[in-house]
């Protein structure tokens, strides 16, 4: 930006929940403010408190900014959104791009996320804008899975990959977001978050420490009579327990991966095999809506292998 040679399209990639969209919006604010006041701002991403650009963006009234996201469903529950960003939304950028910028020579468009563009229509419509954007236009495309985007979209973007947070940064982020949480609660959220504050915060009120304690006990001591597994299955298979069940699906591969770090030889191979199987089962459970109780039994059985206990309640 300072060198005057900023590429017009950026693909901001990395795992879900690590702050890609937050960064994109902060970058958009900085780009717009810098263009309006060249050289007048401190050399950091964030803008000074009360800055005009921030106020306009917060109010949704900045004339040189647009953001495309999935729209709320008209007849859906609170918070439910459409499955994709539609071709009409992308085509709606045409009037914005067809007029002069208002507060500077720069315009910024954030797409959160490009993975959710309706295919092929919306993706192809966006491609036309990416190929020949008006001067001063910057696109910031958030993507959790860039490999799923059209190759022609990827080829027109510079890639900025954001990595998962380390444990210290996770603790800091979660402590700020949840000032009332205990140290044990924060520690449990750090573990389940896997470097993603967004994921951790989604599970903040689910008492994950109870699930974690049960899984660690199975990994440490095994479960010869399957009683621990059946207690977990009973607790997580009720319809009301769906959010905790989804957290469990995330957590099991993580617990196995943690155990693998301290293993060597045959014990390491046991953990690696269990990890691969756990990833497959958890993925299938989401994609195929497998029976929750049976899935919990199988995944907890994989965890029990870490203690040398051959699981009895699996589906193979």
Rosetta blueprint (number, residue, H / E / L):
1 X L
2 X L
3 X L
4 X L
5 X L
6 X L
7 X L
8 X L
9 X E
10 X E
11 X E
12 X E
13 X E
14 X L
15 X L
16 X L
17 X L
18 X L
19 X L
20 X H
21 X H
22 X H
23 X H
24 X H
25 X H
26 X H
27 X H
28 X H
29 X H
30 X H
31 X H
32 X H
33 X H
34 X H
35 X H
36 X H
37 X L
38 X L
39 X L
40 X L
41 X L
42 X L
43 X L
44 X L
45 X L
46 X L
47 X L
48 X L
49 X L
50 X L
51 X L
52 X H
53 X H
54 X H
55 X H
56 X H
57 X H
58 X H
59 X L
60 X L
61 X L
62 X L
63 X L
64 X L
65 X E
66 X E
67 X E
68 X E
69 X L
70 X L
71 X L
72 X E
73 X L
74 X L
75 X L
76 X L
77 X L
78 X L
79 X L
80 X L
81 X E
82 X L
83 X L
84 X L
85 X E
86 X L
87 X H
88 X H
89 X H
90 X H
91 X H
92 X L
93 X H
94 X H
95 X H
96 X H
97 X H
98 X L
99 X L
100 X L
101 X L
102 X L
103 X L
104 X L
105 X L
106 X L
107 X E
108 X E
109 X E
110 X E
111 X E
112 X E
113 X L
114 X H
115 X H
116 X H
117 X E
118 X L
119 X L
120 X L
121 X H
122 X H
123 X H
124 X H
125 X H
126 X H
127 X H
128 X H
129 X H
130 X H
131 X H
132 X L
133 X L
134 X L
135 X L
136 X L
137 X E
138 X E
139 X E
140 X E
141 X E
142 X E
143 X E
144 X L
145 X L
146 X H
147 X H
148 X H
149 X L
150 X L
151 X H
152 X H
153 X H
154 X H
155 X L
156 X L
157 X L
158 X E
159 X E
160 X E
161 X E
162 X L
163 X L
164 X L
165 X L
166 X L
167 X H
168 X H
169 X H
170 X H
171 X H
172 X H
173 X H
174 X H
175 X H
176 X H
177 X H
178 X L
179 X L
180 X L
181 X L
182 X L
183 X H
184 X H
185 X H
186 X H
187 X H
188 X H
189 X H
190 X H
191 X H
192 X H
193 X H
194 X L
195 X L
196 X L
197 X H
198 X H
199 X H
200 X H
201 X H
202 X H
203 X L
204 X L
205 X L
206 X L
207 X L
208 X H
209 X H
210 X H
211 X H
212 X H
213 X H
214 X H
215 X H
216 X H
217 X H
218 X H
219 X H
220 X H
221 X H
222 X L
223 X L
224 X L
225 X L
226 X L
227 X H
228 X H
229 X H
230 X H
231 X H
232 X H
233 X H
234 X H
235 X H
236 X H
237 X L
238 X L
239 X H
240 X H
241 X H
242 X H
243 X H
244 X H
245 X H
246 X H
247 X H
248 X H
249 X H
250 X H
251 X H
252 X H
253 X H
254 X H
255 X H
256 X H
257 X H
258 X H
259 X H
260 X H
261 X L
262 X L
263 X L
264 X L
265 X H
266 X H
267 X H
268 X H
269 X H
270 X H
271 X H
272 X H
273 X H
274 X H
275 X H
276 X H
277 X H
278 X H
279 X H
280 X H
281 X H
282 X H
283 X H
284 X H
285 X H
286 X H
287 X H
288 X H
289 X L
290 X L
291 X L
292 X H
293 X H
294 X H
295 X H
296 X H
297 X H
298 X H
299 X H
300 X H
301 X H
302 X H
303 X H
304 X H
305 X H
306 X H
307 X H
308 X L
309 X L
310 X L
311 X L
312 X L
313 X L
314 X L
315 X L
316 X L
